[in-house]
Amino acid sequence: MVWVGVAGVAWLAGAVAGLGAEWYQFRGPTADGQAGSARLPLNWSRTENIVWRQEIPGKGWSSPVLSQGRIYVTTAVPQGNNGDHSLRALCLEAATGKVLWDVEVFHQDGATAPRIHPKNSHASPTPVVESGEVFVHFGHMGTACLDAQTGRCLWRQQSLRYQPVHGNGGSPVLVGRHLIFCIDGADQQLVVALDRRDGSIAWRTPRNARPKKPFSFCTPTLITVQGRQQLICPGSDVVMALDPATGQEIWRVRYEGYSVVPRPVYAHGLVFLSTGYDSPLLYAIRPDGRRDVTNTHVVWMSKKAVPRNASPLVVGDYLYLASDDGQVTCLEARNGREVWSERVGRAFSASPIHASGRLYFCDEEGVTIVLKAGNTFEELARNRLPERILASPAVDGDALILRTEKAIYRIAETTASRH
């Protein structure tokens, strides 16, 4: 049942004007957590600035995405006591939280379901929504395209079976006519493009890295270098830059690392990425090379408080990192020099966002820490919800959309709270 708070009653009268943001993929329209000039709330609690709260059945850590006044998420609902799960997609009305449709996409047999990490779920990859279609991805279980209005399945692709380790996590991206995602399992490691029209395989590119621990969970990032698109695809022991139209490899950098989760970001002419477990390094790579550029195009590296899960965030000249032990670190993006580093939370898995000079970091205990962007550390607010947060936030106009382990929240300032 949806719960609309007192703040929601006051807010709903102006809801239509506040809607319209297209946070259509993981980490938003620019894929790097930027919410521009959105006036997100500074303070909230269980009784303050909560427009609505909608419980979501089952368990899923996919981040919410938004388009045309609707929110889309996935979840895995247990079926019986034998480990079966109904892998589902849901659509909510963004203004009210009302569930508009809830459909099963795949059924996962408990006898063949992989063992997942305690912080993972069977529904962790984030959907992509565009042009009236929602693309949902459940890793080795398959990928599907749904009608955004009705939830009707337009196609399913389940031929790309592989052996996941700790479950699935990496989200797909849309580039032109292709839906692209990484497969980094125990038995095979490659990047795959599907034709978005029918789900057929358009191309597949092997990593050719042969890591000792081959599994990873990364979401590719699209960049443009010298007028040419590149898809940056980190995995275990290697990051590849591919031509998204053909899958042809442009360049690669080798490193030691596995279980790579953070999505790369691109700024100041550099690609920033984490090498994953066990001892992550942050790499800053110049992406204008060809073939193996390990020895020529790594501009700088850092090893202090590098995240294993949360993606980096760049605002202006500064790069912000949220580590797994609650540390937030600010570096100069061009050279990696440390500006400040402070422990502000317990642990971070969700990727941070930026809006109007504020940085929002959601820790796993349900606390969102708001910091001022810049070269001096300044905490602006600390807001607690009574449920864990591992999914990354989304933004809808001036509202913050948070997914906890039990529910989705719409959080926005009311007229009264602005005075």
C-alpha positions in Angstrom: 0.0 0.0 0.0 1.2 3.5 -0.8 1.6 5.9 2.2 1.2 9.6 1.5 2.5 11.8 4.2 1.4 15.2 5.4 4.2 16.7 3.2 2.7 14.9 0.3 -0.7 16.4 0.6 0.7 19.9 0.5 3.1 19.0 -2.3 0.7 17.2 -4.7 -1.1 20.4 -5.8 2.1 21.5 -7.6 3.3 18.0 -8.6 2.8 18.3 -12.3 5.1 21.3 -12.5 7.8 19.4 -10.7 7.7 16.3 -12.9 9.5 15.8 -16.2 13.1 14.8 -15.3 14.2 11.9 -17.4 16.4 9.9 -15.1 16.2 7.1 -17.5 19.3 5.0 -16.7 21.7 4.1 -13.9 23.2 7.3 -12.5 20.9 9.5 -14.5 20.8 11.1 -18.0 24.6 11.9 -18.0 25.4 8.5 -16.4 27.5 10.1 -13.7 25.2 11.2 -11.0 24.6 14.8 -12.1 21.3 16.4 -11.3 22.2 19.9 -12.4 20.2 22.7 -10.7 17.6 20.5 -9.1 16.6 21.9 -5.7 16.7 18.7 -3.8 15.6 18.7 -0.1 18.3 19.3 2.5 16.5 17.7 5.4 14.0 14.9 5.8 12.9 12.2 8.3 10.1 9.7 8.6 7.8 12.6 9.3 9.4 15.5 7.3 9.4 16.1 3.6 8.2 12.6 2.8 5.8 13.0 -0.1 5.0 9.2 -0.3 6.3 5.8 0.6 5.5 2.7 -1.5 6.4 -0.7 -0.3 7.9 -3.0 -3.0 7.5 -6.8 -2.7 10.4 -9.1 -2.6 14.0 -8.0 -2.7 15.9 -6.0 -5.3 18.7 -3.5 -5.4 18.1 -2.2 -8.9 18.1 1.6 -8.8 14.9 3.5 -9.7 14.7 5.1 -13.2 12.1 7.7 -14.4 10.5 8.7 -17.6 7.3 10.6 -18.4 6.1 10.8 -14.8 6.7 7.1 -14.1 9.2 5.2 -12.0 10.5 1.7 -13.0 12.2 -0.9 -10.8 12.8 -4.6 -10.7 12.5 -7.1 -7.8 12.7 -10.8 -7.0 9.8 -12.2 -5.1 10.2 -15.6 -3.3 7.9 -18.3 -4.4 7.3 -21.0 -1.9 10.1 -22.5 0.2 12.3 -24.1 -2.5 14.3 -21.0 -3.5 12.1 -20.1 -6.5 11.8 -16.5 -7.4 9.5 -14.5 -9.6 11.7 -11.9 -11.4 9.4 -8.9 -11.8 9.3 -5.3 -13.2 7.1 -2.6 -11.6 5.9 0.8 -12.7 4.8 3.5 -10.2 3.2 6.8 -10.8 5.9 9.3 -9.8 3.5 11.9 -8.3 1.7 9.5 -6.0 3.6 6.2 -5.7 0.6 4.2 -7.0 1.6 0.9 -8.6 0.4 1.1 -12.2 1.6 -2.3 -13.3 3.5 -5.3 -11.8 4.5 -8.1 -14.2 6.6 -11.3 -14.1 9.4 -11.2 -16.6 11.2 -14.5 -15.8 10.8 -17.3 -13.3 14.0 -18.4 -11.5 14.1 -22.1 -10.4 15.5 -22.4 -6.9 17.3 -25.6 -7.8 19.5 -23.8 -10.4 19.7 -20.3 -8.8 23.2 -19.1 -8.1 24.4 -18.3 -4.6 24.4 -14.6 -4.2 26.5 -12.2 -2.0 24.7 -11.1 1.1 24.6 -7.5 -0.3 23.3 -8.6 -3.6 19.9 -9.6 -4.9 18.4 -11.5 -7.8 17.2 -8.2 -9.2 20.2 -5.8 -9.0 20.8 -4.5 -12.5 19.0 -1.2 -13.1 16.5 -0.9 -16.0 16.8 1.5 -18.9 13.7 3.3 -20.3 13.5 5.2 -23.6 11.0 5.9 -26.3 8.1 4.1 -24.5 10.1 1.0 -23.9 11.6 -0.4 -20.7 14.6 -2.7 -20.9 15.1 -5.0 -17.9 18.1 -7.2 -17.3 18.5 -10.1 -14.9 22.0 -11.2 -15.8 22.3 -14.9 -16.7 18.5 -15.3 -16.4 17.9 -13.1 -19.4 17.0 -9.6 -20.7 13.6 -8.3 -21.9 11.9 -5.3 -23.4 8.6 -4.2 -22.0 6.0 -1.7 -23.1 6.4 1.3 -20.7 2.7 2.0 -20.6 1.3 -1.5 -20.0 4.2 -3.7 -19.0 3.5 -6.0 -21.9 6.6 -8.0 -22.9 7.8 -7.1 -26.4 10.7 -9.6 -26.5 12.8 -11.8 -24.3 16.4 -12.9 -24.8 17.6 -15.9 -22.8 20.2 -17.5 -25.0 23.2 -15.8 -23.2 23.6 -18.2 -20.4 26.7 -18.1 -18.2 27.9 -19.0 -14.7 27.5 -16.0 -12.4 29.5 -15.7 -9.2 27.7 -14.0 -6.2 24.8 -13.2 -8.6 24.3 -10.4 -11.1 24.8 -6.6 -10.9 25.9 -4.8 -14.0 23.3 -2.7 -15.7 22.7 -2.4 -19.5 23.1 0.8 -21.5 21.4 2.0 -24.7 23.5 3.3 -27.6 21.6 3.9 -30.8 19.9 0.6 -31.8 21.9 -1.5 -29.4 21.3 -2.5 -25.8 24.8 -3.3 -24.4 25.9 -5.1 -21.2 28.9 -7.0 -19.7 29.0 -10.7 -19.1 31.7 -11.5 -16.5 31.0 -14.9 -15.1 33.2 -17.9 -14.0 33.1 -19.4 -17.5 33.1 -16.5 -19.9 33.9 -12.8 -19.9 32.7 -10.6 -22.8 30.7 -7.6 -23.8 27.4 -8.1 -25.7 25.1 -5.9 -27.8 21.5 -6.8 -28.5 19.4 -5.3 -31.2 16.9 -3.2 -29.2 14.1 -4.0 -31.8 14.0 -7.7 -31.2 16.6 -8.8 -28.7 18.8 -10.6 -31.3 22.6 -10.6 -30.7 24.2 -7.8 -32.7 27.8 -8.4 -31.7 29.9 -9.9 -28.9 33.5 -9.0 -27.9 35.6 -11.3 -25.6 37.8 -9.7 -23.0 40.8 -11.9 -23.7 42.2 -11.2 -20.2 42.2 -14.6 -18.4 42.1 -13.3 -14.8 42.4 -15.6 -11.9 39.1 -14.3 -10.5 37.1 -13.5 -13.6 33.8 -12.3 -12.1 32.8 -8.6 -12.2 29.6 -6.5 -12.1 30.3 -3.2 -14.0 28.0 -1.0 -16.1 29.7 0.4 -19.2 30.0 4.2 -19.8 29.6 5.9 -23.1 32.0 8.7 -23.9 33.0 10.7 -27.0 36.7 11.2 -27.9 37.8 13.2 -30.9 34.3 12.9 -32.4 34.2 9.1 -32.0 32.0 7.2 -29.5 33.7 4.8 -27.1 32.1 2.4 -24.7 34.2 2.0 -21.5 33.9 -1.5 -20.2 35.8 -2.4 -17.0 36.1 -6.0 -15.9 38.5 -8.3 -14.0 42.1 -7.3 -14.8 41.2 -5.2 -17.8 39.3 -2.2 -19.0 38.3 -2.1 -22.7 37.1 0.7 -24.9 34.9 -0.5 -27.6 33.2 0.9 -30.7 29.5 0.6 -29.6 28.4 0.2 -33.2 30.6 -2.8 -34.0 32.1 -4.0 -30.8 35.6 -3.5 -32.2 38.2 -2.9 -29.5 39.8 0.5 -29.6 42.2 0.4 -26.6 42.7 -1.5 -23.3 44.5 -1.0 -20.0 45.6 -3.9 -17.8 45.5 -3.9 -14.0 45.1 -6.3 -11.1 41.5 -6.4 -9.8 38.3 -8.4 -9.8 34.6 -8.0 -8.8 34.7 -4.5 -10.4 31.4 -2.7 -9.6 31.8 1.1 -9.8 30.7 2.7 -13.1 33.5 4.8 -14.7 33.1 8.5 -15.2 34.7 10.8 -17.8 35.8 14.4 -17.1 38.7 16.7 -17.9 39.7 14.3 -20.8 40.2 11.4 -18.4 38.4 8.2 -17.6 38.2 7.5 -13.9 37.7 3.9 -12.7 38.2 1.6 -9.7 39.9 -1.7 -10.1 37.6 -3.5 -7.6 38.7 -6.0 -5.0 40.9 -6.8 -3.0 43.0 -3.6 -2.8 41.4 -1.2 -5.3 43.3 1.5 -7.2 41.7 4.5 -8.8 43.0 4.9 -12.4 42.9 8.1 -14.4 43.3 7.1 -18.1 43.7 9.3 -21.2 41.3 7.6 -23.7 42.9 8.7 -27.0 45.2 5.7 -27.6 45.0 2.5 -29.6 45.5 -1.1 -28.6 47.3 -1.8 -25.3 48.0 1.6 -23.7 48.8 0.4 -20.1 52.3 1.9 -20.2 51.5 5.1 -22.0 48.0 6.5 -21.1 47.6 6.0 -17.3 47.9 9.6 -16.2 47.8 9.0 -12.4 46.7 6.4 -9.8 45.5 6.6 -6.2 45.1 4.0 -3.6 43.6 5.9 -0.6 39.9 5.1 0.2 39.1 3.9 -3.3 35.6 2.5 -3.6 34.8 -1.1 -4.3 31.1 -0.4 -4.9 30.1 3.2 -5.2 30.9 5.0 -8.4 33.1 8.1 -8.5 31.5 11.6 -8.8 33.2 14.6 -10.5 32.0 18.2 -9.8 34.0 20.9 -11.3 37.7 20.4 -10.7 37.1 17.8 -8.0 36.7 14.0 -7.9 34.7 12.5 -5.0 35.0 8.9 -3.8 32.8 7.1 -1.3 34.6 4.1 0.2 33.2 0.9 1.6 34.2 1.9 5.1 32.4 5.2 5.2 35.2 7.5 4.0 34.5 10.3 1.5 37.6 11.7 -0.2 38.0 14.7 -2.5 40.8 14.7 -5.0 41.9 17.1 -7.7 40.6 15.4 -10.8 43.5 16.4 -13.1 46.3 15.1 -11.0 44.9 13.0 -8.1 46.2 15.3 -5.3 44.2 14.8 -2.1 42.2 17.8 -1.0 40.4 16.4 2.0 39.2 13.0 3.3 36.7 12.5 6.1 34.9 9.5 7.6 31.2 10.4 7.4 29.2 7.1 7.3 29.4 3.4 8.0 29.7 2.0 4.5 28.8 3.1 1.0 27.4 0.9 -1.8 25.1 3.4 -3.4 26.6 5.8 -5.9 26.5 9.5 -4.9 24.8 12.3 -6.8 25.3 16.1 -7.2 22.6 18.8 -7.4 23.0 22.6 -7.0 26.4 22.5 -5.2 25.4 19.7 -2.8 26.7 16.1 -2.7 24.3 13.3 -1.6 25.9 10.1 -0.1 23.5 7.3 1.0 25.2 4.9 3.4 24.1 1.3 3.9 22.4 2.0 7.2 19.8 4.3 5.6 21.6 7.6 6.4 22.0 10.2 3.7 24.8 12.6 4.3 24.7 15.9 2.4 28.0 17.7 1.9 28.9 21.0 0.2 30.8 20.5 -3.0 34.2 22.1 -3.0 37.7 22.1 -1.7 36.8 22.3 1.9 34.9 19.7 3.9 31.5 20.9 5.1 28.6 18.7 6.2 25.2 20.3 5.6 22.8 17.7 6.8 22.4 14.1 7.9 19.0 12.3 7.3 18.0 8.9 8.5 15.4 6.5 7.1 14.7 3.3 9.1 15.8 0.9 6.3 19.0 -0.1 4.6 20.0 1.6 1.3 22.2 0.0 -1.3 20.4 1.2 -4.5 21.6 4.6 -6.0 19.3 7.6 -5.8 17.3 9.1 -8.7 16.0 12.6 -9.2 12.6 13.8 -10.5 12.5 17.5 -10.9 13.2 18.8 -7.4 12.4 15.5 -5.7 14.8 12.8 -4.5 13.7 9.2 -5.2 15.3 6.7 -2.8 14.9 3.0 -2.8 15.4 1.2 0.5 15.3 -2.5 1.2 11.5 -2.3 1.7 10.2 0.7 -0.2 10.6 3.6 -2.5 10.3 7.1 -1.2 9.6 10.4 -2.8 11.3 13.2 -0.8 10.7 16.8 -1.6 10.6 20.2 0.2 7.1 21.5 0.9 6.2 25.2 0.7 6.2 25.3 4.5 9.6 23.7 4.8 11.2 26.4 2.6 10.4 29.1 5.1 
